[in-house]
Amino acid sequence: MASTGSPLVETYARSIQLWLRKAKLVKHYSSIEPALPISEFDEQVQDIASIRELASVNSQQVHYAAIETAIRNIFYDILASTSIDQPSFCEIWNLFDIVVIVSDNEFCEPTLIIWLVEELLDSQTIDGCRVIFDYLESRRERLIAKHFKAKNLAILRACNELLRRLSRAEDTVFCGRVFIFLFQTFPLGDRSSVNLRGEFHVDNVTTYDETYVQVLSDSDHMDVDIDDTSKSDRTGQDGPSSKTIELSPSVINGEGLKDAKVVKFESKDLESKENALDADALYPVFWSLQDYFSTPIRLFETANMKSLRSSLEATLIKFKEVQKDVELRGNSKAPEEKRRGNKRKRGVNGEETASSFNPKYLTSRDLFELEISDLAFRRHILVQALILIDFLLSLTPKSKAKTESMKNKSVLYDYTLEEDDATWALRMRLDIANYLQQGPEGKFYYRMVDTVLLRDKNWVRWKAENCPPFQRPSMSPDDFVAARNGAQKACTNKRLRAMALGSLDLGFLSDVETMDGMEKFKDPARYAIPDAASLKGPIADDEFDASIATSEENKQLATNARASKLWRLLRICSKSKFGTFDKIDDGNNLDTLFEARDEGTAVEPAKEAELEDQDARHPSKSPDIPTSMAPEVNLVVETGVK
């Protein structure tokens, strides 16, 4: 290492070299993993702290600059003498781990580690950058554990510079790794990835073969008749033999949209026609949609909106025709297409990527018919159309009324969609939704797309509200204790009431002056079994009351009273006169129970008393009364006390 001429820098350099020597003893591997344990370097941390205390200069910036210079010198020496594919390159990973420990202890700039990684990325090829990014992914949590606010912009700049070097076609997986790293590093509500001003990516221009359109530019207005005879013969449907395409003079002369081809369909009812344009006529119409997809605000002009409507309708009609042709062909070519669609290509590091991926559309006219015959391609285009239609529907008067109070006016537009265009957008969205649900796994595919679009609407609303923070402030300890005590109080069992809710207070029974009331409850007449003959008269009275009742309510009351007394009568008589129950018909002919017994069946009074005494001692042996004759009431003797 070359001498810097600064004693402080050389002192820090010697200390860092001691760190690297110990790192070799602690970590015996030449790979990125595992990271150097922080606990093994407590002594070295104290060494750095003692250097700062003993130095004659107390300025923090001077010490930051000195230790950064020492680390950079060591970094450049290792990088100049070692290749990234050599085992000894692990010294770089050890140095990076040491820098993280030093920055976490605030001995150097927090962003120093990101600056070194950025310089290392600039010095390596794409394959070397993959190895470096392995280190970043493995140390992500340690890198952002402290001083993230000071590092976030440096991390974002390094990743964006790396993405500019990568090819979206050749390095697709690597690009995805970079994006995932950013998503995991930055919080969900961070504004660094939010397009607050609502700018469109106008640099993404789709170019296509204009040969078929240039032929038509010999005059300001040239009509091209496209013979559909062959198509009619092929599909077996009758229909018009030609369609007219009209190109706007301003587009042909270079005015208006740069790449858009304004196409006008002169048909009386295009929506009702099922005869689609042929490939030559549809080619410029189809690719002109990309201009509106990339910059939707062009549709604020009436001519462009008409062009979009006609172009999108023609595209959807053609897609439906292709879908019908596929269904007619059946599954004859399905196994071959399945085998061809499942092919994968393996990258340099063994990573598999789909062979059909392309970052840009292949817009050659020779490939157009093959592209629109691919279900994945058709779905991709229609999903773009759904995104555009949702943007248009957000400009209706009803939708704009919901966003009037939002703060970010840069993503809110003054343009209001006309009622006719809104009706068309709703109908077109429904047609596209129905089409996307066709084909293999169409229901699942559309549900996934619809879910993504719904969440995107929530993100748009969040951006229009000027990105309010998702995280709420933490609760103070006093509020937490108060909430906990309140919850415990609400869940604690309440003290039982002295008197049940809705019951009468019976305290009057214990009063000395009203002891006569308690004595009345002790009267044997209240709990003794009454005589059967005592119920005969009340039953007859209830029958009479029911027969002369003037209302259904009074009749029902009398009937219920008779049923109660009848049940008690039968219960009493079941002990001595059960044999006569077969003569009773549903509570009628009760006189049988009170008639004098025949001589052959008479029971002596002493024997009857003995039987009643046994029944009283063994109530379980007493015969039961049929349930059909027993109303659902308790055996309670009527008394004067209620």
Buried (B, 14 or more C-beta within 10 A) or exposed (E): EEEBEBEBBBBBBEBBEEBBEBBEEEBEEEEBEEBBEBEBBEEBBEBBEEBBEEBEEEEEEBBBBBBBBBBBBBBBEBBEEBEBEEEEBBBBBBBBBBBBBBBBBEBBBBBBBBBBBBBBBEBBEBEBBBBBBBBBBBBBEBBBEBBBEEBBEBBBEBBEEBBEEBEEEEBBEBBEBBEEBBEEBBEEEBEEEBEEEBEEEEEEEBEBBBEBBEEBBEEEEEEBEBEBEEBBEEBEEEEEEEBBBBBBBEBBEEEBBEBBBBBBBEBEEBEEBEBBBBBBBBBBBBBBBBBBBBBBEBBBEEBBBBBBBBBBBBBBBBBBBBBEEBEEEEEEEEEEEEEEEEEEEEBEEEBEBEEEEEEEBEBEBEEBBEBBEBBEBBBEBBBBBBBBBBBBBBBBEEBBEEBEEBEBEBBBBEEBBBEEBBEBBBEBBEBBBEBBBBBEEBEEBBEEBEEEBEEEEEEBBBBBEBBEEEEEEEEEEEEEEEEEEEEEEEEEEEEEEEEEEEEEEEEEEEEEEEEEEEEEEEEEEEEEEEEBEEBBEBBEBBBEBBEEBEEEEEBEBBBBBBBBBBBBBBBBBBBBBBEBBEEBEEBEEBEBBEEEEEEEEEEEEEEBEEEBEEBEEEEEEBEEBEEEBBBEEEEEEBEEEE
